[in-house]
């Protein structure tokens, strides 16, 4: 699967949009990184769009991009509600994306974005995700990944250690990933590190570029 970060559904009616408060807290910091790296991009695939809040915010702020939201099938109705309300011209219909049953896509993207997904996925699923990149992205494409990471096998903060423990209590296959292990997967997929940027709340925004043909 390609799970997105946990989010809470509003309760007024079953048709209310899903809402994740953390998405609004982190989006401006992520946007600053995307402005740097995606200025010359055209087609972005967001993997694990979750509620759809990031898709709407980033597509509105970066109108030169076609922002393709994706997630597991059960999350697509909530994403559609956000896209329908925003009525942006650069957000096509969201698509189902699951690393265990990957879709056959008709085009290759020049950028991929994903937020708070690697620690929700099992490690074999993270491996499958990176193995898909050569078929998903063109040479020179960028992958921008936001979320917490460990370095040298160590947590960067006490709060990240507590978060990791809570993840593993929910599902022992989950957990904050080691940067070095993820970077090794990227290199096998023909990608090189471009930037590892510090973000608030002990998160990172890491960008790789595909160099292989």
Secondary structure, DSSP 8 states (H G I E B T S, - for coil): -------EE-SS-TTS-EE-HHHHHHHHHHHHHHHHHSTT--EEEEE--TTSHHHHHHHHH-TTSEEEEEE-HHHHHHHHHHHHHH--TT----EE--GGG----SS-EEEEEEES-TTTS-HHHHHHHHHHHHHHEEEEEEEEEEE-EEBTTB-SSHHHHHHHHHHHHH-TT---EEHHHHHHHHHHTTEEEEEEEEEGGGEEEEEEEE---
